[in-house]
Amino acid sequence: THELGNGKKISGQKEMQEYTSRIRTLTTNQLQLLAHGNLNSQQQIAYLSICKSYGFIRDFVLEVVSNKLFLFDYQLEDSDYRSFYRRKAEMYPRMESFTESSQKKIRQKTFQLLAEADIIDSTSDKIIKIQIVDPAVERVILDDNPNWLKVFLKSDLDIQSYQE
């Protein structure tokens, strides 16, 4: 675990706990795909595990990113994030006690994860990308819960067509 935390044992242990908790959200078939799929399917399954693990990220994708895409507005703005964060802080008062530094870190990590998952083009431009879900990933999500396709910016109509 030293390698995970940039040589620091505590950091490595925290990262290992993060990965373990994410992996536990996956079905057996999703784990198989994570272990043996192509790079694209592995990245998509890793992103799925993040969305399953972190409600904040999942909600941001479903409530902000998807809605913008469905309105043909492909540009994510900082104001979109700030509005979302304020709504969540009203629902979860504990968030209001986060320091400015912590809030900034959460924002940066959110956009970094979306860029790494190829949901947006980069953390600087934040252009929402149309998603092409790997067919193997589609299958293991449909077997689990078709609604998880929404984190890949699929509409209810898209999901309905996958199930027919």
C-alpha positions as CSV (number, residue, x, y, z in Angstrom):
1,T,0.0,0.0,0.0
2,H,3.0,2.3,0.2
3,E,2.9,2.7,-3.6
4,L,-0.7,3.8,-3.6
5,G,-0.2,6.8,-1.2
6,N,2.9,8.2,-2.9
7,G,5.1,6.4,-0.4
8,K,3.0,7.3,2.7
9,K,1.6,4.4,4.5
10,I,-1.5,6.2,5.8
11,S,-2.3,7.7,2.4
12,G,-1.9,4.3,0.8
13,Q,-4.2,2.7,3.3
14,K,-6.9,5.3,2.7
15,E,-6.6,4.8,-1.1
16,M,-6.9,1.1,-0.6
17,Q,-10.0,1.5,1.4
18,E,-11.5,3.8,-1.3
19,Y,-10.8,1.2,-4.0
20,T,-12.1,-1.6,-1.9
21,S,-15.4,0.2,-1.1
22,R,-15.8,1.0,-4.8
23,I,-15.2,-2.6,-5.9
24,R,-17.8,-3.8,-3.4
25,T,-20.5,-1.9,-5.2
26,L,-20.0,-4.0,-8.4
27,T,-21.7,-7.2,-9.4
28,T,-19.8,-10.3,-10.2
29,N,-20.1,-9.7,-13.9
30,Q,-19.0,-6.1,-13.5
31,L,-16.0,-7.2,-11.6
32,Q,-15.2,-9.8,-14.3
33,L,-15.3,-7.0,-16.9
34,L,-13.2,-4.7,-14.7
35,A,-10.6,-7.5,-14.5
36,H,-10.7,-8.8,-18.0
37,G,-12.3,-6.2,-20.3
38,N,-10.7,-3.9,-22.7
39,L,-9.4,-0.5,-21.5
40,N,-12.6,1.3,-22.5
41,S,-14.8,-1.1,-20.6
42,Q,-12.5,-1.0,-17.6
43,Q,-12.7,2.8,-17.5
44,Q,-16.4,2.7,-17.8
45,I,-16.8,0.1,-15.0
46,A,-14.4,2.1,-12.8
47,Y,-16.6,5.2,-13.4
48,L,-19.7,3.2,-12.6
49,S,-18.2,2.1,-9.3
50,I,-17.5,5.8,-8.5
51,C,-21.1,6.7,-9.2
52,K,-22.4,3.8,-7.1
53,S,-20.1,4.8,-4.2
54,Y,-20.5,8.5,-4.2
55,G,-23.9,10.0,-4.2
56,F,-22.6,13.5,-4.6
57,I,-20.9,12.7,-8.0
58,R,-23.9,10.6,-9.1
59,D,-26.3,13.4,-8.3
60,F,-24.2,16.0,-10.0
61,V,-24.1,13.8,-13.2
62,L,-27.9,13.1,-13.0
63,E,-29.1,16.5,-11.9
64,V,-26.7,18.8,-13.8
65,V,-24.7,17.1,-16.5
66,S,-27.6,15.0,-17.9
67,N,-30.0,17.9,-17.8
68,K,-27.6,20.2,-19.7
69,L,-27.0,17.5,-22.3
70,F,-30.7,16.9,-22.8
71,L,-31.1,20.7,-23.4
72,F,-28.3,20.5,-26.0
73,D,-26.1,22.7,-23.7
74,Y,-22.7,21.0,-23.7
75,Q,-20.9,23.6,-21.7
76,L,-20.5,22.9,-17.9
77,E,-20.1,26.2,-16.1
78,D,-18.7,26.8,-12.6
79,S,-22.0,28.4,-11.9
80,D,-23.7,25.1,-12.6
81,Y,-21.5,23.4,-10.0
82,R,-22.0,26.3,-7.4
83,S,-25.8,26.1,-7.8
84,F,-25.7,22.3,-7.4
85,Y,-23.5,22.6,-4.3
86,R,-25.7,25.2,-2.7
87,R,-28.8,23.0,-3.2
88,K,-27.0,20.0,-1.6
89,A,-25.8,22.2,1.3
90,E,-29.4,23.1,2.0
91,M,-30.3,19.5,2.1
92,Y,-27.2,18.5,4.1
93,P,-26.4,21.3,6.5
94,R,-23.1,19.6,7.4
95,M,-21.7,20.7,4.0
96,E,-22.0,24.3,5.0
97,S,-19.3,23.8,7.7
98,F,-16.8,22.6,5.1
99,T,-13.9,25.0,4.7
100,E,-13.4,26.9,1.5
101,S,-10.3,24.8,0.9
102,S,-12.4,21.5,1.3
103,Q,-15.1,22.9,-1.0
104,K,-12.5,23.7,-3.6
105,K,-11.0,20.3,-3.3
106,I,-14.4,18.6,-3.8
107,R,-15.1,20.7,-6.9
108,Q,-11.7,19.9,-8.4
109,K,-12.0,16.2,-7.6
110,T,-15.5,16.1,-9.1
111,F,-14.4,17.7,-12.4
112,Q,-11.2,15.6,-12.4
113,L,-13.2,12.3,-12.1
114,L,-15.6,13.4,-14.9
115,A,-12.6,14.2,-17.2
116,E,-10.9,10.9,-16.4
117,A,-14.2,9.1,-17.1
118,D,-14.4,11.0,-20.4
119,I,-17.8,12.5,-19.4
120,I,-16.3,15.9,-20.0
121,D,-13.4,16.8,-22.3
122,S,-11.1,18.4,-19.7
123,T,-11.2,20.1,-16.3
124,S,-10.5,23.4,-18.0
125,D,-13.0,23.5,-20.8
126,K,-15.6,21.2,-19.3
127,I,-17.4,20.3,-22.5
128,I,-19.9,17.5,-22.0
129,K,-19.2,14.5,-24.3
130,I,-21.7,12.2,-26.0
131,Q,-21.2,8.8,-24.4
132,I,-20.8,5.6,-26.3
133,V,-21.2,2.8,-23.8
134,D,-19.2,-0.3,-24.5
135,P,-21.7,-3.1,-25.4
136,A,-20.2,-5.4,-22.7
137,V,-20.7,-2.6,-20.1
138,E,-24.3,-2.1,-21.3
139,R,-25.0,-5.8,-20.8
140,V,-23.6,-6.0,-17.2
141,I,-25.4,-2.8,-16.3
142,L,-28.7,-4.0,-17.8
143,D,-28.3,-7.2,-15.8
144,D,-27.7,-5.2,-12.6
145,N,-30.1,-2.1,-12.8
146,P,-30.8,-0.4,-16.1
147,N,-31.1,3.0,-14.4
148,W,-27.3,3.0,-13.9
149,L,-27.1,3.8,-17.6
150,K,-28.2,7.3,-16.6
151,V,-24.7,8.0,-15.2
152,F,-23.6,7.6,-18.8
153,L,-26.0,10.3,-19.8
154,K,-28.6,8.0,-21.2
155,S,-32.2,9.1,-21.2
156,D,-35.2,7.0,-20.0
157,L,-36.1,6.5,-23.6
158,D,-32.6,5.2,-24.4
159,I,-32.8,2.8,-21.5
160,Q,-36.2,1.6,-22.5
161,S,-34.9,0.9,-26.0
162,Y,-32.0,-1.2,-24.6
163,Q,-34.4,-3.4,-22.7
164,E,-36.5,-4.2,-25.7
